[in-house]
Amino acid sequence: MAPIKRAMARAFNGVEGIFEYAFGQRNNPFVWLGALGWYFYWIVAASGVYLYIFFDTGITAAYASVEYMTRDQWYAAGIMRSLHRYASDALVIVVVLHLFREFAFDRLRGRRFFAWLTGVPLLAFIYVCGISGYWLVWDQLAQYIALATSEWLDTLPLFGEPIANNFLDNTALGGRFFTLMVFIHIFGPLFMLLLMWVHVQRHSQARVNPPRGLAAGTLLALLVLSLVYPAVSQPPADLDVIPAELGFDWFYLIAYPLLDVIPGGRLWLYLFAVFAVLAVLPWVPPAKRLPAARVNLDNCNGCTRCFDDCPFGAITMVPRTDGLAYDAQPLVNADNCTSCGICVGSCPTATPFRRAGPLRPGIELPHRTIAELRDEVVDATGRCAGRVRVVVFACDTSATDGLESDDTAIVRLPCAGMLPPSFVDFTLKRGHADGVMIAGCAEGDCHHRLGNGWTADRMARRRDPYLRRRVDTRRLLLSWLPAGAARRRRSAMSRFRATLGGLDDE
């Protein structure tokens, strides 16, 4: 499994590099696939509500009402119909890419399984909602879908009588069919919205809105596509005639041609098998279970910073249990904690300057303590030689190839967000290094969701704990790059060293 993930990750890194060059790192659509999925959902929902105003559920009236929207009211309902269609297709694209990308970058295993496991049924609901929408047009494509779907469903032991009998000829079809289809097409998205809400429940401050620039550009592209290539109906359905040629939507109807070569029952079995495999991927193979964050009440005043910064909702504030004069204390849910250490970086007592007694902050990782981190920084920088010494605090997923040298010390962290700002102050003011680079994931694409964002805010003195004013920020470099951008990071290091050399000459 690991070689497959590495190959997919390299492919994504290559493609994303092109999009980053075109759109910039902040607006790279691959970084916002999940948020774009929400965005397209709302476009589909809003345009669908507008279209429903003009839709008629009668057998012959359905096609006529859609034609009215497309032809007579092309400037409003026609555009809305095209927007509805293309946003639906885009939803499929971003959701499938999001699924493959999360798998490639190994963001599904261990304690992160919940989002993956709740996301798999969402894929099925997208197809149910999309396919039911095609029925409502009641053109020749809808006729084909209705007959193929009913025959396919008849291969399951669910119905007393074959439902395909409803589509034998024009006299067999009643108006209740469209009422049922409208109900499914409305209820399906509503239930899907509930699943989407459940999907992000373990994500604090879940990103459900893309950046404004990306959102505006995406909407503009959909509008232009709707005007240049509007969605139109095919000839009206006629159950007494078999359509000879159909225009196909491969985004939603990709399984239907398979019915010509695979029996329906066997195709159901294949689809169930695919979804079963997707569902068990977080445990194939199982992730190494790291210890959850540990609270030390002796040095905790219940400030809630760790609660505010935890990206996975693993910390809650509960009443104090040790009798000290504070209102609350953090409680770590080990089932949700991913051992990223972001809570440690938020703790004001996680400072390396402390010498009175053992260095035990209010919260820390048992397998990567702050005391051990301080000792590692001192030891690693003590071995550095040269005129310009730099220490690199790099998260475990960051590329640091080629940075190793006699004048560079590399200290690894589970996430860049684990680094308290006081460590930058300690490293520079105590003369352990001439400069500090913090190397993390691409902007907005932290492996632990919020680590690089919180770190950037702390170092910019926008988020507590703040980097102290006495620190010369010219000696600090924040490097947010994808895992495959080792060359760009080496170039950034070269420029940083040149800046540090100029400062030393002042």
C-alpha positions in Angstrom: 0.0 0.0 0.0 2.8 2.4 0.8 4.4 2.3 -2.7 0.9 3.1 -4.2 0.5 6.1 -1.8 4.0 7.4 -2.6 3.4 7.2 -6.4 0.0 8.9 -6.0 1.6 11.6 -3.8 4.3 12.3 -6.4 1.6 12.6 -9.1 -0.4 15.0 -7.0 2.6 17.1 -6.1 3.5 17.4 -9.8 0.0 18.5 -10.8 -0.4 20.8 -7.8 2.9 22.5 -8.6 1.4 23.6 -12.0 -1.8 24.9 -10.4 0.2 26.7 -7.7 2.2 28.4 -10.4 -1.1 29.5 -12.1 -3.2 30.4 -9.1 -0.7 30.9 -6.3 -0.3 28.8 -3.2 -3.1 30.4 -1.3 -5.7 29.8 -4.1 -4.5 26.4 -5.3 -7.8 24.5 -5.9 -6.2 21.2 -4.9 -5.6 22.5 -1.4 -9.3 23.4 -1.1 -11.0 20.3 -2.5 -13.1 19.7 0.5 -14.2 23.3 0.8 -14.9 23.4 -2.9 -17.2 20.4 -2.5 -19.3 22.4 0.0 -19.2 25.4 -2.3 -20.5 23.4 -5.3 -23.2 21.8 -3.1 -24.5 25.2 -2.2 -24.5 26.3 -5.8 -26.4 23.2 -6.8 -28.9 23.7 -3.9 -29.5 27.4 -4.6 -29.9 26.9 -8.4 -32.1 23.9 -7.7 -34.5 25.9 -5.5 -34.9 28.5 -8.3 -35.5 25.8 -11.0 -38.1 24.1 -8.8 -40.2 27.3 -8.9 -40.9 26.7 -12.6 -40.8 22.9 -12.7 -44.1 21.0 -13.4 -44.3 17.3 -12.2 -46.8 16.2 -14.9 -45.6 13.5 -17.3 -45.8 15.7 -20.4 -45.6 19.0 -18.5 -42.2 18.1 -17.0 -40.4 18.2 -20.3 -42.3 21.3 -21.4 -41.5 23.2 -18.2 -37.8 22.4 -18.5 -37.9 23.5 -22.2 -39.5 26.8 -21.1 -36.7 27.4 -18.6 -34.1 26.5 -21.2 -35.5 28.4 -24.2 -37.9 31.1 -23.1 -36.2 32.1 -19.9 -32.6 31.3 -21.0 -31.3 34.5 -19.4 -32.3 33.4 -15.8 -33.7 29.9 -15.4 -31.7 28.7 -18.4 -28.4 29.9 -16.9 -29.5 28.4 -13.5 -30.1 25.1 -15.2 -26.7 25.1 -16.8 -25.1 26.2 -13.5 -27.0 23.4 -11.7 -25.7 20.9 -14.2 -22.0 22.0 -14.3 -21.8 22.6 -10.5 -23.1 19.0 -10.0 -20.4 17.6 -12.3 -17.8 19.7 -10.6 -19.0 18.3 -7.2 -18.2 14.8 -8.4 -14.8 15.8 -9.7 -13.6 17.6 -6.5 -15.0 14.8 -4.2 -13.3 12.1 -6.1 -10.0 14.0 -6.2 -10.4 14.8 -2.5 -10.8 11.1 -1.7 -7.7 10.1 -3.7 -5.7 13.0 -2.3 -6.5 12.2 1.3 -5.5 8.6 0.6 -2.3 9.6 -1.2 -1.1 11.8 1.6 -2.1 9.2 4.3 -4.7 11.4 6.0 -7.2 8.6 6.7 -5.6 6.2 9.1 -5.4 5.9 12.9 -7.5 8.4 14.8 -8.3 10.3 11.6 -10.5 7.4 10.3 -13.8 9.1 11.2 -13.8 11.7 8.4 -12.9 9.1 5.8 -15.5 6.6 7.1 -18.3 9.2 7.0 -17.1 10.5 3.6 -17.5 7.2 1.8 -21.3 7.2 2.0 -21.4 10.8 0.8 -20.0 9.6 -2.5 -22.9 7.2 -2.9 -25.4 10.0 -2.0 -23.9 12.3 -4.6 -24.7 9.8 -7.3 -28.2 9.1 -6.0 -29.0 12.8 -6.0 -27.4 13.4 -9.5 -29.0 10.4 -11.2 -32.5 11.2 -9.8 -32.1 14.7 -11.2 -31.6 13.4 -14.7 -35.0 11.5 -14.4 -36.9 14.8 -13.9 -36.1 16.2 -17.3 -38.0 13.3 -18.9 -36.1 13.4 -22.2 -34.7 10.3 -24.0 -31.7 10.2 -21.7 -34.1 10.2 -18.7 -36.0 7.4 -20.4 -32.9 5.3 -20.7 -31.8 6.0 -17.1 -35.3 5.1 -15.8 -35.5 1.8 -17.6 -31.9 0.8 -17.0 -32.1 1.8 -13.3 -35.4 0.0 -12.7 -34.1 -3.2 -14.4 -30.9 -2.9 -12.4 -32.9 -2.5 -9.1 -35.0 -5.5 -10.0 -32.0 -7.7 -9.7 -32.1 -7.0 -5.9 -34.7 -8.9 -3.8 -36.4 -5.7 -2.6 -39.6 -5.4 -4.6 -42.6 -7.7 -4.8 -43.2 -6.9 -8.5 -40.6 -5.7 -11.1 -40.6 -1.9 -11.0 -39.5 -2.0 -14.7 -43.1 -2.8 -15.5 -43.8 0.9 -14.9 -41.9 1.8 -18.1 -43.3 -0.7 -20.5 -45.1 1.9 -22.5 -46.6 5.4 -22.2 -49.9 4.1 -20.7 -48.1 2.4 -17.8 -46.5 5.5 -16.4 -48.4 7.6 -13.9 -47.9 11.1 -12.5 -46.9 9.7 -9.1 -43.6 8.7 -10.7 -42.5 12.4 -11.0 -43.8 13.1 -7.5 -41.6 10.3 -6.2 -38.6 11.5 -8.2 -39.0 15.1 -6.9 -39.2 13.8 -3.3 -36.0 11.7 -3.8 -34.2 14.6 -5.5 -35.1 17.0 -2.6 -34.8 14.6 0.3 -31.5 13.1 -0.9 -29.5 16.4 -0.8 -31.0 17.3 2.6 -29.9 14.0 4.1 -26.6 14.5 2.3 -26.2 17.8 4.0 -26.6 16.0 7.4 -23.9 13.6 6.4 -21.6 16.5 5.4 -22.1 18.0 8.8 -21.3 14.7 10.5 -18.3 14.4 8.2 -16.6 17.4 9.7 -17.6 17.0 13.4 -14.2 15.9 14.5 -12.6 18.9 12.7 -12.4 22.0 14.8 -12.8 25.1 12.6 -13.5 23.0 9.6 -12.8 24.7 6.3 -16.1 24.7 4.4 -15.6 27.9 2.5 -12.8 28.4 -0.1 -10.9 31.7 -0.3 -13.0 34.5 -1.8 -10.8 34.8 -4.8 -11.0 31.1 -5.6 -14.8 31.1 -5.0 -15.4 34.1 -7.2 -13.2 32.8 -10.0 -14.8 29.3 -9.9 -18.3 30.8 -10.0 -17.3 33.0 -12.9 -15.9 30.0 -14.8 -19.2 28.1 -14.3 -21.2 31.1 -15.5 -19.1 31.5 -18.6 -19.4 27.8 -19.3 -23.2 28.0 -18.8 -23.4 30.9 -21.4 -21.0 29.4 -24.0 -22.2 25.8 -23.7 -25.7 25.8 -22.1 -27.2 22.6 -20.8 -30.1 21.5 -23.1 -32.5 18.6 -23.1 -32.5 15.7 -25.6 -35.7 14.8 -27.5 -38.7 14.1 -25.3 -39.1 10.6 -23.8 -41.4 8.2 -25.6 -41.7 4.7 -24.0 -43.0 3.3 -27.3 -39.7 4.1 -29.0 -36.2 3.0 -28.2 -33.7 5.9 -28.4 -31.1 5.3 -31.1 -28.5 7.8 -29.9 -27.9 9.5 -26.5 -25.7 12.3 -25.2 -24.1 10.9 -22.0 -22.9 12.5 -18.8 -20.0 10.3 -17.8 -19.6 12.0 -14.4 -22.8 10.5 -13.1 -23.7 7.7 -15.5 -20.3 5.9 -15.8 -21.7 2.6 -14.4 -24.6 2.3 -16.9 -22.7 1.1 -19.9 -21.3 -1.7 -17.8 -24.9 -3.1 -17.6 -24.5 -4.1 -21.2 -21.6 -6.5 -20.4 -22.0 -7.3 -16.7 -25.2 -8.7 -15.2 -27.0 -6.3 -12.8 -26.7 -8.5 -9.7 -23.0 -9.0 -10.3 -22.5 -5.2 -10.8 -24.2 -4.5 -7.5 -21.8 -7.0 -5.9 -18.8 -5.2 -7.5 -20.0 -1.8 -6.3 -20.6 -3.0 -2.8 -17.1 -4.5 -2.8 -15.6 -1.2 -3.9 -17.3 0.7 -1.1 -16.4 -2.0 1.4 -12.7 -1.7 0.4 -12.9 2.0 0.7 -14.4 1.7 4.1 -11.6 -0.5 5.5 -8.7 1.5 4.0 -8.0 3.4 7.3 -7.0 0.0 8.8 -5.0 -1.3 5.9 -2.4 -1.4 7.4 -3.3 0.0 10.8 -1.4 3.1 11.8 1.1 3.1 14.6 -0.8 4.4 17.7 1.1 7.2 19.4 0.4 8.3 23.0 -2.2 11.1 23.3 -1.3 14.5 24.8 -0.9 14.5 28.5 -2.1 17.2 30.9 0.1 18.4 33.8 -2.2 20.2 36.2 0.6 21.5 38.3 1.5 23.9 35.5 -2.0 24.5 34.0 -4.2 27.4 34.8 -7.0 26.5 32.5 -6.3 29.2 30.0 -8.2 27.3 27.2 -5.5 28.0 24.5 -5.0 24.3 23.9 -8.8 23.9 23.6 -9.0 26.7 21.1 -6.1 25.4 18.9 -6.7 21.7 18.8 -7.6 20.9 15.1 -9.4 17.6 15.9 -11.7 18.5 18.8 -9.7 16.2 21.1 -9.7 18.7 24.0 -12.6 19.8 26.1 -12.6 22.0 29.2 -14.0 20.4 32.4 -14.3 21.6 36.0 -11.1 21.6 38.0 -10.3 18.4 39.9 -7.1 19.3 41.8 -8.5 22.0 44.1 -6.5 24.8 42.7 -8.1 28.2 42.3 -8.9 27.9 38.6 -12.2 27.3 37.0 -11.4 24.6 34.5 -8.8 22.2 33.1 -8.3 20.5 29.8 -9.4 16.9 29.2 -7.9 15.0 26.3 -10.0 12.5 24.4 -7.4 9.9 23.4 -9.7 8.6 20.6 -9.6 11.9 18.8 -6.0 13.0 19.6 -3.6 12.6 16.6 -0.5 13.4 18.7 0.3 16.4 16.5 1.5 18.6 19.4 -0.3 21.7 18.3 -1.7 22.0 21.8 1.9 22.0 23.2 2.8 25.0 20.9 -0.2 26.9 22.3 0.7 26.4 26.0 2.3 29.5 27.6 4.2 27.3 30.1 6.0 25.4 27.3 9.0 27.7 27.5 12.7 26.5 27.3 13.8 29.5 29.4 12.4 27.8 32.5 15.1 26.5 34.8 13.4 26.4 38.2 12.4 22.8 38.6 11.7 20.3 35.8 10.4 21.6 32.5 6.8 20.2 32.5 4.3 22.4 30.6 0.6 22.3 31.2 0.2 19.9 28.3 2.7 17.9 26.3 3.3 14.7 24.3 4.7 11.9 26.4 6.9 10.6 23.5 8.2 14.1 22.5 8.5 16.2 25.6 9.4 19.9 25.7 12.4 19.1 27.9 13.7 16.7 25.4 13.1 19.2 22.6 15.1 21.9 24.5 18.0 19.4 25.0 17.9 18.4 21.3 18.1 22.1 20.2 21.1 22.8 22.5 22.9 19.6 21.4 22.2 20.0 17.7 23.2 23.6 17.5 26.2 22.9 19.6 27.6 20.8 16.8 27.0 23.5 14.2 30.1 25.4 12.9 30.5 28.2 10.4 29.8 31.9 10.1 26.0 31.6 9.7 24.4 28.9 11.7 20.7 28.0 11.1 18.4 25.7 13.0 15.5 24.2 11.0 12.4 23.2 12.9 10.7 20.9 10.4 7.5 18.9 10.6 7.7 15.2 9.9 6.1 15.6 6.4 8.3 18.4 5.2 11.1 18.0 2.6 14.5 18.9 4.0 16.7 17.1 1.5 19.9 18.9 0.9 19.6 21.2 3.9 21.9 19.1 6.1 25.3 20.7 6.5 27.8 21.5 9.2 26.2 24.9 9.8 22.6 23.7 9.8 20.8 21.8 12.6 17.5 20.1 11.7 15.1 19.4 14.5 12.0 17.3 13.6 8.6 17.8 15.1 5.2 16.0 14.5 3.9 19.3 13.3 5.3 22.8 12.9 2.4 23.9 15.2 4.1 22.1 18.1 6.9 24.7 18.3 6.2 27.3 21.0 7.3 30.8 19.9 9.5 31.0 22.9 11.8 28.4 21.3 12.6 30.9 18.5 13.4 33.5 21.1 15.5 31.0 23.1 17.5 29.8 20.0 18.4 33.3 18.9 18.8 35.2 22.2 20.9 32.4 23.8 23.2 32.4 20.7 22.5 28.8 19.7 21.9 29.9 16.1 22.0 33.0 13.9 18.7 32.2 12.2 15.7 30.0 12.5 13.7 28.4 9.7 10.4 26.8 10.4 9.7 24.3 7.6 6.1 23.1 7.3 3.5 21.9 4.8 2.1 24.1 2.0 0.1 27.1 3.1 -3.4 26.0 4.0 -2.5 22.3 3.5 -1.1 21.4 6.9 -1.0 17.6 7.4 -2.6 18.3 10.8 -5.0 20.9 9.3 -4.2 24.0 11.4 -0.6 23.7 12.4 1.1 26.0 9.9 -1.7 28.6 10.1 -1.5 28.8 13.9 2.3 29.0 13.8 2.3 31.8 11.2 -0.2 33.8 13.4 1.9 33.2 16.6 5.1 34.3 14.9 3.4 37.4 13.4 2.1 38.2 16.9 -1.5 37.8 16.0 -2.2 34.7 18.1 -1.4 33.9 21.7 1.2 32.8 22.7 3.0 35.6 20.8 6.6 35.8 19.6 8.2 38.4 21.9 8.8 41.8 20.5 12.5 41.6 21.2 13.0 38.9 18.5 14.4 40.2 15.2 12.0 38.6 12.7 14.5 39.1 10.0 16.3 36.1 11.5 13.2 34.0 11.2 12.0 32.3 8.0 8.6 30.6 7.7 8.8 28.1 4.8 5.4 26.6 3.8 6.0 24.3 0.9 4.6 20.9 -0.4 6.5 17.7 0.4 8.0 17.5 -3.0 9.4 21.0 -3.0 12.9 20.3 -1.6 14.6 22.3 -4.3 12.5 25.4 -3.6 13.3 25.0 0.1 17.0 24.9 -0.6 16.7 28.0 -2.6 14.8 29.7 0.2 17.6 28.7 2.6 20.3 30.2 0.4 18.5 33.5 0.2 17.9 33.4 4.0 21.6 32.8 4.6 22.4 35.7 2.5 20.1 37.9 4.5 21.6 36.7 7.8 25.1 37.3 6.5 24.1 40.9 5.7 22.7 41.4 9.2 25.9 40.1 10.8 27.9 42.6 8.7 25.8 45.5 10.1 
